[in-house]
């Protein structure tokens, strides 16, 4: 059973490095792609550099988000554990990330 997009969104928001309106917007864009799967355009977006850039803006590791999407699509019914720590999000290193000093001019 596929998890609802709102559930995936809340999970990503808890793991994002920033909790701003802009970060919520970026996560909404990421989750829209999740909701649009299995459309080929959504699958291409999730594998592309735009997806990776958006993940970096909110401090999420793209491979972690892909894992969350994959696990959510495959059905996390009855599962309580989170994805392995090896795939845990890392702090954003991108200059200009949402909420970074470069963005607070």
Z-matrix of the N, CA and C atoms (Angstrom, degrees):
N
C 1 1.450
C 2 1.528 1 109.13
N 3 1.288 2 116.13 1 130.20
C 4 1.461 3 122.64 2 -178.95
C 5 1.529 4 110.09 3 -75.77
N 6 1.338 5 116.36 4 136.99
C 7 1.463 6 120.00 5 175.96
C 8 1.527 7 110.02 6 -75.02
N 9 1.315 8 116.08 7 149.41
C 10 1.462 9 121.08 8 178.40
C 11 1.528 10 109.77 9 -67.33
N 12 1.320 11 114.33 10 149.47
C 13 1.463 12 120.44 11 179.49
C 14 1.521 13 111.33 12 -58.86
N 15 1.327 14 118.21 13 -37.61
C 16 1.468 15 121.48 14 179.73
C 17 1.520 16 111.30 15 -62.81
N 18 1.318 17 117.76 16 -35.91
C 19 1.466 18 121.63 17 178.65
C 20 1.524 19 110.25 18 -67.12
N 21 1.324 20 116.13 19 -44.34
C 22 1.463 21 120.87 20 178.72
C 23 1.525 22 109.57 21 -64.09
N 24 1.314 23 117.24 22 -39.93
C 25 1.459 24 121.62 23 179.15
C 26 1.529 25 111.25 24 -61.18
N 27 1.318 26 117.25 25 -46.63
C 28 1.475 27 120.44 26 179.01
C 29 1.522 28 110.87 27 -61.24
N 30 1.328 29 116.89 28 -40.23
C 31 1.460 30 121.13 29 179.02
C 32 1.531 31 110.44 30 -61.95
N 33 1.331 32 117.16 31 -46.60
C 34 1.466 33 120.52 32 -179.81
C 35 1.525 34 111.37 33 -66.20
N 36 1.326 35 117.19 34 -37.83
C 37 1.465 36 119.85 35 178.76
C 38 1.528 37 111.27 36 -61.90
N 39 1.324 38 116.60 37 -36.77
C 40 1.472 39 119.47 38 178.55
C 41 1.515 40 111.59 39 -67.18
N 42 1.334 41 118.00 40 -27.57
C 43 1.456 42 121.62 41 -177.28
C 44 1.524 43 113.62 42 -96.77
N 45 1.308 44 117.67 43 -8.54
C 46 1.464 45 121.18 44 -179.75
C 47 1.524 46 109.78 45 -71.12
N 48 1.309 47 115.82 46 150.36
C 49 1.467 48 121.37 47 -179.90
C 50 1.524 49 112.55 48 -76.32
N 51 1.315 50 117.12 49 -20.31
C 52 1.457 51 120.99 50 -175.61
C 53 1.516 52 110.21 51 -125.87
N 54 1.323 53 116.81 52 144.85
C 55 1.456 54 122.20 53 179.90
C 56 1.537 55 109.07 54 -123.66
N 57 1.297 56 114.36 55 66.95
C 58 1.464 57 120.64 56 -179.65
C 59 1.525 58 108.80 57 -119.36
N 60 1.307 59 115.53 58 169.66
C 61 1.458 60 119.83 59 175.75
C 62 1.523 61 111.70 60 -60.86
N 63 1.338 62 115.69 61 -37.66
C 64 1.455 63 119.80 62 178.94
C 65 1.524 64 110.83 63 -65.02
N 66 1.339 65 116.48 64 -39.73
C 67 1.467 66 120.75 65 178.56
C 68 1.527 67 110.19 66 -64.56
N 69 1.321 68 116.73 67 -39.92
C 70 1.462 69 119.90 68 177.62
C 71 1.520 70 110.94 69 -62.79
N 72 1.327 71 116.66 70 -37.78
C 73 1.462 72 120.85 71 178.31
C 74 1.526 73 110.68 72 -64.75
N 75 1.326 74 116.93 73 -45.01
C 76 1.464 75 120.52 74 179.05
C 77 1.527 76 110.16 75 -61.30
N 78 1.320 77 117.33 76 -44.09
C 79 1.465 78 120.73 77 179.32
C 80 1.527 79 110.39 78 -64.68
N 81 1.321 80 117.28 79 -34.72
C 82 1.472 81 120.20 80 176.40
C 83 1.528 82 110.88 81 -63.55
N 84 1.329 83 117.14 82 -39.03
C 85 1.467 84 120.88 83 177.43
C 86 1.524 85 109.85 84 -64.85
N 87 1.336 86 116.95 85 -44.72
C 88 1.468 87 120.62 86 178.37
C 89 1.525 88 110.81 87 -60.33
N 90 1.320 89 116.23 88 -43.26
C 91 1.469 90 120.50 89 -178.11
C 92 1.518 91 112.20 90 -72.57
N 93 1.319 92 117.59 91 -26.07
C 94 1.468 93 119.76 92 174.02
C 95 1.522 94 109.44 93 -62.38
N 96 1.323 95 116.41 94 -40.38
C 97 1.469 96 119.75 95 177.13
C 98 1.526 97 110.30 96 -63.22
N 99 1.334 98 116.87 97 -41.26
C 100 1.467 99 120.31 98 176.26
C 101 1.529 100 110.18 99 -59.33
N 102 1.316 101 116.53 100 -44.98
C 103 1.456 102 120.93 101 -179.64
C 104 1.520 103 113.02 102 -65.70
N 105 1.337 104 116.82 103 -27.45
C 106 1.463 105 121.47 104 -178.82
C 107 1.529 106 113.45 105 -84.58
N 108 1.329 107 116.89 106 -9.38
C 109 1.464 108 118.54 107 176.88
C 110 1.507 109 108.97 108 -65.14
N 111 1.278 110 121.51 109 141.32
C 112 1.464 111 129.99 110 15.08
C 113 1.531 112 115.17 111 -98.63
N 114 1.311 113 118.73 112 28.63
C 115 1.466 114 119.90 113 176.64
C 116 1.529 115 109.61 114 -59.07
N 117 1.324 116 118.14 115 137.48
C 118 1.470 117 120.23 116 -179.54
C 119 1.526 118 112.98 117 -57.96
N 120 1.334 119 117.48 118 -36.71
C 121 1.468 120 119.48 119 -179.60
C 122 1.527 121 111.08 120 -65.20
N 123 1.320 122 118.00 121 -36.84
C 124 1.464 123 121.17 122 177.99
C 125 1.522 124 110.37 123 -68.41
N 126 1.323 125 116.80 124 -41.22
C 127 1.465 126 120.43 125 178.91
C 128 1.525 127 110.72 126 -63.68
N 129 1.334 128 117.58 127 -40.67
C 130 1.475 129 120.65 128 177.74
C 131 1.523 130 110.47 129 -64.62
N 132 1.337 131 117.06 130 -41.82
C 133 1.460 132 120.71 131 179.56
C 134 1.528 133 110.72 132 -59.82
N 135 1.317 134 117.11 133 -44.83
C 136 1.466 135 121.67 134 -176.83
C 137 1.530 136 111.44 135 -66.11
N 138 1.308 137 117.29 136 -25.68
C 139 1.460 138 120.44 137 178.18
C 140 1.527 139 112.68 138 -92.64
N 141 1.308 140 117.52 139 -4.61
C 142 1.463 141 121.12 140 -173.07
C 143 1.519 142 115.30 141 -94.75
N 144 1.321 143 114.25 142 176.22
C 145 1.462 144 120.53 143 -176.06
C 146 1.532 145 112.10 144 -74.69
N 147 1.330 146 119.13 145 -26.96
C 148 1.463 147 120.56 146 177.38
C 149 1.533 148 109.80 147 -61.67
N 150 1.322 149 115.68 148 -42.91
C 151 1.464 150 121.70 149 178.15
C 152 1.530 151 109.86 150 -60.43
N 153 1.327 152 116.05 151 -46.42
C 154 1.464 153 120.35 152 179.98
C 155 1.525 154 111.40 153 -62.14
N 156 1.324 155 116.21 154 -40.19
C 157 1.465 156 120.28 155 178.71
C 158 1.532 157 111.14 156 -63.73
N 159 1.328 158 116.82 157 -45.53
C 160 1.466 159 120.53 158 179.63
C 161 1.532 160 110.75 159 -62.61
N 162 1.315 161 117.02 160 -41.75
C 163 1.471 162 119.87 161 177.36
C 164 1.525 163 110.00 162 -58.90
N 165 1.329 164 116.29 163 -45.11
C 166 1.458 165 120.79 164 -179.69
C 167 1.522 166 112.94 165 -61.99
N 168 1.326 167 117.53 166 -32.99
C 169 1.461 168 120.63 167 -179.92
C 170 1.528 169 112.65 168 -62.25
N 171 1.323 170 116.58 169 -29.54
C 172 1.470 171 120.10 170 -178.55
C 173 1.523 172 112.25 171 -108.69
N 174 1.344 173 116.66 172 9.04
C 175 1.455 174 120.44 173 175.49
C 176 1.514 175 114.67 174 77.96
N 177 1.327 176 117.34 175 26.84
C 178 1.459 177 121.05 176 177.03
C 179 1.524 178 109.56 177 -107.37
N 180 1.303 179 116.74 178 137.53
C 181 1.455 180 122.09 179 176.16
C 182 1.536 181 107.81 180 -75.04
N 183 1.344 182 118.78 181 124.86
C 184 1.461 183 120.80 182 -177.56
C 185 1.533 184 113.56 183 -55.13
N 186 1.317 185 117.50 184 -39.74
C 187 1.473 186 119.44 185 179.81
C 188 1.524 187 111.19 186 -66.10
N 189 1.328 188 117.34 187 -32.71
C 190 1.464 189 121.37 188 176.20
C 191 1.529 190 109.85 189 -65.18
N 192 1.332 191 116.70 190 -44.88
C 193 1.465 192 120.69 191 -179.17
C 194 1.528 193 109.54 192 -65.46
N 195 1.328 194 117.00 193 -41.46
C 196 1.475 195 119.68 194 177.15
C 197 1.529 196 110.49 195 -60.92
N 198 1.331 197 116.72 196 -40.86
C 199 1.461 198 120.49 197 178.23
C 200 1.526 199 110.73 198 -62.87
N 201 1.323 200 116.53 199 -43.51
C 202 1.464 201 120.63 200 177.71
C 203 1.530 202 109.79 201 -59.62
N 204 1.324 203 116.96 202 -45.56
C 205 1.463 204 120.53 203 179.07
C 206 1.526 205 110.79 204 -61.29
N 207 1.331 206 116.32 205 -46.81
C 208 1.465 207 120.52 206 -178.20
C 209 1.523 208 111.16 207 -61.80
N 210 1.346 209 116.05 208 -46.74
C 211 1.466 210 120.27 209 179.28
C 212 1.532 211 110.82 210 -63.37
N 213 1.324 212 116.39 211 -37.48
C 214 1.463 213 120.90 212 -179.13
C 215 1.524 214 111.10 213 -69.40
N 216 1.331 215 116.72 214 -36.46
C 217 1.460 216 120.69 215 178.27
C 218 1.522 217 111.61 216 -71.28
N 219 1.330 218 115.56 217 -36.70
C 220 1.463 219 120.09 218 -178.66
C 221 1.517 220 111.43 219 -75.99
N 222 1.308 221 115.91 220 -10.34
C 223 1.459 222 120.04 221 177.35
C 224 1.506 223 111.58 222 93.55
N 225 1.303 224 114.80 223 113.63
C 226 1.453 225 120.97 224 177.58
C 227 1.516 226 108.31 225 -100.51
N 228 1.328 227 116.29 226 25.56
C 229 1.446 228 121.67 227 -177.45
C 230 1.528 229 109.84 228 -58.34
N 231 1.308 230 115.52 229 121.55
C 232 1.449 231 121.07 230 177.57
C 233 1.514 232 114.33 231 80.22
N 234 1.334 233 117.71 232 -2.14
C 235 1.459 234 120.28 233 -179.67
C 236 1.513 235 109.21 234 -93.08
N 237 1.305 236 115.75 235 140.46
C 238 1.455 237 119.17 236 178.93
C 239 1.515 238 112.01 237 -118.10
N 240 1.337 239 118.80 238 -16.80
C 241 1.451 240 119.33 239 -177.97
C 242 1.513 241 110.68 240 -78.28
N 243 1.311 242 114.45 241 154.76
C 244 1.446 243 120.90 242 178.23
C 245 1.518 244 108.10 243 -90.70
N 246 1.335 245 117.85 244 166.60
C 247 1.459 246 119.58 245 174.87
C 248 1.522 247 109.93 246 -55.35
N 249 1.314 248 116.14 247 155.61
C 250 1.465 249 121.24 248 -175.08
C 251 1.519 250 111.90 249 -56.75
N 252 1.328 251 115.79 250 154.27
C 253 1.460 252 120.80 251 -179.28
C 254 1.521 253 111.46 252 -64.08
N 255 1.328 254 117.33 253 -24.09
C 256 1.459 255 120.32 254 178.58
C 257 1.521 256 111.29 255 -60.78
N 258 1.315 257 116.72 256 -25.61
C 259 1.458 258 120.82 257 -178.47
C 260 1.523 259 111.71 258 -103.36
N 261 1.314 260 117.62 259 14.69
C 262 1.465 261 121.24 260 -177.15
C 263 1.519 262 111.02 261 -64.83
N 264 1.323 263 117.45 262 151.64
C 265 1.463 264 120.50 263 -179.94
C 266 1.520 265 110.69 264 -66.44
N 267 1.310 266 114.69 265 151.78
C 268 1.454 267 120.58 266 177.44
C 269 1.511 268 108.11 267 -116.50
N 270 1.326 269 117.83 268 153.71
C 271 1.462 270 119.69 269 179.10
C 272 1.522 271 110.65 270 -60.08
N 273 1.309 272 115.68 271 145.81
C 274 1.461 273 120.80 272 179.90
C 275 1.515 274 110.01 273 -65.59
N 276 1.324 275 115.74 274 134.58
C 277 1.454 276 121.02 275 177.39
C 278 1.519 277 110.60 276 -111.50
N 279 1.324 278 114.59 277 0.11
C 280 1.456 279 119.47 278 -177.49
C 281 1.519 280 110.31 279 -73.64
N 282 1.318 281 115.46 280 130.44
C 283 1.451 282 117.97 281 169.95
C 284 1.504 283 107.16 282 -67.61
N 285 1.289 284 116.82 283 138.74
C 286 1.440 285 120.60 284 -179.96
C 287 1.504 286 114.21 285 85.40
N 288 1.339 287 116.70 286 10.39
C 289 1.458 288 118.97 287 177.32
C 290 1.518 289 108.78 288 -63.17
N 291 1.312 290 115.81 289 151.89
C 292 1.448 291 120.45 290 -179.17
C 293 1.531 292 109.25 291 -59.16
N 294 1.303 293 116.18 292 127.28
C 295 1.453 294 121.08 293 179.47
C 296 1.511 295 113.52 294 88.99
N 297 1.348 296 118.54 295 -5.78
C 298 1.460 297 120.71 296 -179.91
C 299 1.527 298 109.35 297 -76.39
N 300 1.333 299 116.98 298 160.61
C 301 1.469 300 119.36 299 180.00
C 302 1.524 301 113.09 300 -55.95
N 303 1.353 302 116.82 301 -32.47
C 304 1.468 303 119.62 302 -179.68
C 305 1.526 304 111.16 303 -63.91
N 306 1.334 305 118.19 304 -27.91
C 307 1.453 306 122.37 305 -177.63
C 308 1.531 307 112.28 306 -88.33
N 309 1.311 308 118.68 307 -9.77
C 310 1.462 309 121.60 308 -174.44
C 311 1.519 310 112.76 309 -98.88
N 312 1.291 311 118.69 310 36.05
C 313 1.465 312 120.77 311 -178.37
C 314 1.485 313 111.90 312 -65.79
